[in-house]
Amino acid sequence: MTYEEIVNSNAAVNSKNGLTPYGRIDRQQVDKKYHSVMTLKPELTSRLGFVEALKTDLNACMTLKAKQQLHGELKQNGDKYTIELETGTYQTLAHVVNDNPAIVAKARFIDSVVEGLMDLLEEMHAKQIYALCLAPENILIRKGDETAMLLLHGSSFSRIIEAKELFGGYEDYLAPELRDGGEMTEQSDIYSLGKLVEWMFNQGSMPYEYKKIVGTATQETAKRRFKSIEAMHNSLNTEKNKKRSFFSLIAALAIVVVCIGLYFELMPKAENIEFVEPAPKEQEESLLDQGGFDPEQEMLNDTSLVDSITEEEKRTLDDYMKKAEDIFRKQFTKEADKILSKVLNDSKMSDSEKEFMTSNNAMRDELMQLQTELAEQAGISDDRAGRISTEVLNQLYIEKQKKLRKYNFQVEDKK
């Protein structure tokens, strides 16, 4: 019976078994106790130098302190090699998600996987150790606390076998330069982690903050990706903080609106209501760049351009970016005012609290989408767009408050 037939046979008997790029992991009885054991592929262990590289890699594992680094002990029984894993029950991420697809929607599961792997990769890269392939079959999940862990590192075998051969069948998670036999770098792992994030969200909508980091991490050219895992981690945290700040502003606005709504609901009914006329509409301006091109970011990506740019060109670029920001501000102010007016009006003020909060949630999502779309159209960074949006929403909120306070309630004279 071949290795593949053995694997298929065992998989049919025990659904918890899982294939990894290095072999099969399952529960086996060792010294009358059950342990998680990885049975290595014979075609790997029979290769000259592989077992020695494996021993070196397992020793390197012991120097890594991150809790996401799994440790194991190499065992040999004739031509059969196994790795007895540290205490715990482990399954591949692929099998965990296959058995329970809903787990990816569990609170903080994906955040925990991604952030945990980032912590481990930062420590690995400091020692010039690289994973190379972060396929879901290469990530192990510890039962109980659902910690995502990594056992072996592809870079340890780079002198024995090429990455595209070692990770045959998992090429989608290999950086383009590795598929072409190129040099491994931090950017190789960044690409692979970006592909892993894509896979985890393949059954649902990817949040905005993850779309941002995946877009950069999976660039075909290595130099256009994040410079380090730390930079990728910081970018993810920045996007999450911006999102929380934006939602906090909307939440604060909603609370004030509810209070204003209750105030007017308790006011005596009037026969005539006099409204303040809206301010005249400003003339629309067309956006500078419908393609979302950010010249400043493009120049930052190409260091040769930054070095060679003249002072006059810098002034021209600054003028361009100021114009783009002005246009974004005008467009966002106009459209955000329309969105806010859907909720900040006399009819919504009389709604029940449940109905009002439903409208508020829709308003929040619409404002977030508006900010993203207009930023792309104007060709400005999300950071600038976030700051401008916050300023605009604060100003609109103040104006809405003033207008609500200027409602005049008049009763007709019936002489």
N, C-alpha and C positions, 0 to 999 in steps of 0.2 A: 504494500500500500504506500503510495507516495505521500509526501508531506501535505500537499493540498487535500488529498483524500482524507487524511487523518483529521485535518482541521475541519473539513466539511462534516465529517462524521461526528466529531465532538460537538460542533456547533448545533447539530440537529438534536443532540441529546441534552446539551446544557446551553440555554440561551444566554447565560451570563458570560460565556467565553467570548474573547474578543481578539481579533487580529491587530497587530501593530506592524510597522515597517520592519521591525526586528524579529518578530515571532508571535507566538500565541500566549495570552495571559489568561490563567484560570486558577481555580482553587484546587490545591493538591494536599494530600496528607503527608506531612513531614514530621517524623518523630512523634507519631500518634496525635499530632495537632495539624489543623488545616491552615495553610498559608497561601497567600497569593504568589504565584510562581509564573515567570515568563520562560517559556520554552523557545529557545532561539532557533532560527531557521538554519538547517544543516548546510544549505548552500552558502550561508554567510560564515559559519564557524569553520567550515572546511577550507575557506580561503586563507592562503598564507598570510600570516601577520594579523588576522582579524582578532583572534582571541587575545593576543598580547595588547592590541589597541583597546580591546574591551576592558581588560584589567586596568589599564591606565585611566580609562574614562571613569570606571567605578571608583577608583582612588580619588580622581578629581571631584567626583560627586561629594565626597566626604568633606571637601574644603569649602563647599557652598553652604551658607548658613540659612538661606531663604527657606521658609517652610514649604515652598512649592517644589523644592528639589527632593525627589524620592531617592532613597538609598537601597542598595541590594547587595547580596553576596553571591558570587559566582560559584556554581556547583558543576561538577563533571561526573558523568556516569558513562564510561566508555566513550563513544563518539557523540554522546548527547550532552549538550550544555544547557543549563538552566540558571536563571537568576532568582534567588529567593528574596522577595521584597520585604521591607520592614513591616512590622505589625500593622494590620489593617486589611480591608477588603477594597479592591480596586477594579474598576471597569474603565474601558476607553470612553472618552467623551462621545464618540460616535454611537456606541451601544447605549449609553445613558439616554441620549436624545432620541434614539430610535425606539427604545422601550417606553419612554415617557416624553413625547414631543412638547408637552405643556410646560416642561421644566424651564424652557428658555424664557417663558413669560413670568416665571417666579421672581418675586422682588429681589433685585440685586444679584441674581444668579450670573447673568452675563457680565455685569460690572465686576463681580468677584473673580470670575475666570480671567477677564482681560487685565484687570489691575494686578492680580496675583502673578500672572505670567510676565507682566512688565517689570515687576519687582525682581523676579528671578533673572530675567534677561539682562537687566542693568548690572546685576552682580556677575553674571556669566561674562558679559562683554568686557568688564573690568579685568577679567583674567584671560581675555581673548579666547573664550569658549563660545561656540555658536551652535544653535539648535538646527538651523538650516531648513527643517521641515516641521511646521507646526500644524500638521494635518489633524483633524479630530481623532483619527486613529492613533495618533502619537501622543495625545494628551490623556492622562489617567485621572479619573475622578475618585477621590477617597470617599467611601460610603460613610455617612454619618454627618460630616461637616461639609461635604461637597466641595472640598478643596481641589482645585485643578493642579496637577503635578506633572513634572517631566522627569523621566528616568535617564535616558541616554542622550548623548549630544552628537549630532552628525559630524561636527568638525573633527572629532577624535578619530574618525575613520577616513579622513580625506586623503591620506597617503596610500590607503589600501584599496579604496573603491570610490569612484566618482559619485557625486551626489545624485545625478539623474539615474544612476544604476541602483544605488542604495535605496533610493526612495521611488523606485519604479512603481507606477500605479498611483502615485500621489503627486504627479508633476504639477498639478494646478497650484500646489502650495509651495512650489520652489520658485525662487526669484528668477527672472529671465536670464540673468548673467550666469546662474548656476546651471540652468538647462543648457546653456551654450558652453559649459566647461570653464566659466570664468572664475574670478577670485571671490571668495566669501568675505563678507563684511557685515557690519551692524545693519546696514541697509537691507541685506538679504533676509535677516530675521524680521525686520520691520515689514517687509513685503509679505512674508509668510503669515505674520500676525494679522495684518490687514485682511488677508484672504480667509483666515479663520473667523474673524469677526463677520465677514460677509456670509460665511456658511451658517453661523449661528442665527443670523437674521433672515435666512432664506425662506422661512415660512411666515414672516410677518414684516411689518414696516420698520425700517431702521430709523432710530431717532436722529434728529438733526446733528447732534454733537458727534455721533459715530460716523455719520456720512462725511463730515468734515475730515476726520482723521483717516478714514479708509481711503478717501479720494487722494490724499497725499501719500499715504503709505504704499499704495499699490501702483504708483507711477512706474511705467516700463523702464525709465532711465533711473538708475540708482541715485544720481546726484540731485534729482528732483524730489526724492523722498525726504523724510525727516532725517536730520543729521545724526540723531541718536534716539535710543528708546526713551531716554529722559526727556528729550524734546517732544517726543510723541505723547508721553504721559502728561507733560505740562500743558500741551495743547488740548488734550481731552479734558483736563481739569478746568482750563480756562473756558472752554465752550460750555461745560456744565454749570460753572459759576455764572456765566452770562445768561444762561437759560433760567437759572434760579432767580437772578436779579430781575429779569424781565417779568417772570411770573409773579414775583413778590410785588412788583409795582402794580400789576393788573389786579392782584388780590386786594391790595390796599385800596385801589380805586373802587373795587366792587363793594368793600365794606362801607366806604363813605357814601356810595350811591344808594346802598340799602338804607342807610340812616336818613339820607335826604328823601328817599321814597317814603319811608315811614312818616317823616315830618309832614309831607304834603298829603299823605293819606289821612292824617289826623286833622288837617285844616278843614274849616267849614267849606261846603260846596258853594261855588259861585256860579252865577249865570253866564257871565262873560269872562273870558280869559284873554288877556292881552300879552302877546308874545313879543320879545325883542327881535327885531329883524336881523337875520344872519348877515354877517359881514360879506361884502361883495367878493365874488370869486376871482382869484388871481388867474391870469392867463397861463395856460399850461405850456410847459417847455418840453421839447422832445429830449429824450435821454441821449447822452453822448455816444454810448456804445451799447447796442442791443445784444452783443455777444458776451457781455460780462467780463471783458478784458480789463485786467488790473495792471496798468503799466508799471506802477511802483513795485508790485510783487514780482512781475516778470524780470525787472531789473535786479531785484534782490536775489532772484534765482540764478542769475548769470553774473558772477562776480567780475568778469572781464568788462561788462558794460558799466558796472558801478565804478570801477577803477578809471575808466576812460572818459566818463561823462564830464562835460565842461560845466562851469558855473552857470552859464546862460541856459544850458539844457536843464540844469537842476531847477532854475527859476521857472522855466517853461513847464516842467513836470509839476512843480508845486502849484502853478496857476491852474493846470489841467485838473489836479486832484481837488483843488478848492472849488472849481466850477462843478465837478462831479458831485461833491458833497452838498453844494448849494441846491443842485437839482434834486438829489435824493431827499434833502430836507423838505423842499417844496412839495414833491410828489407824496412823500410819506405823510406830511401834515394834512394835505388835502384828503387822501384816502383814509387815514386814521380818523379824521373828523367824521367822515361818513359812517365808519364802523362804530365809533363811540356813540354817535347820534341814534343808532338803532336801539341802544339800551338807555341812554340818558334822554328820555323823552317822557311826556306826561302819561302815555298809555302804559309804558313799561313800569313806571313808578307805581301803578295801581295793581300790578301783578302780584301773585303770591310769592313768598320767598323762594319756593322751589322753582317756580317758573322763571323768576328773575335770575337765579343762579345758573339755570340751564342756558339762558341767554348770555350770561357773563362768560361761561366756559367757551361758548361758540365765538364770542368776541375775542377772547384771549388767543384762541387758535388762529383766528383770521388775522389778527395783528402780527403774530409771529410769522405766519406765511408771507404776509405783505412785506415785512422787513427783509426777509430772505430774498424774495423775488426782486424787489427794488434795488437791493444791494448788488445783486448779480447784474442787473440791467445797467446800473450806473457805473459798475466797474470799481467799486470801493470795497475795502476789507470788511469782514463781518464785525471786527472790533470797532471800527469807526461807525458802522451802521448802528451797532448796539448803543453806542454813546449818544448818537444823534437822536435815535428813536426814543431813548429814555428822556432826553431833554424835551422833545416834542410832546410826548405823552403827558409830562408834568405840566407843560404850558397849556395844553388842551384841557387838562383836568381843571386847572385854575379858571380858565375861561368858561367851562361848563358850569362850574360852581357859581360864578358871578351871574350867568344867565338864568340859572334856576332861581336865584335869589331875587331876580328882577321881575318874576311873574307878578302881574298886577291883577288882583281879584276885585271886580267892580259889580255892584248890584244896580240894576236899572231903577230910576226914579219913577214910581207909579203914581203920579198925581192925577 
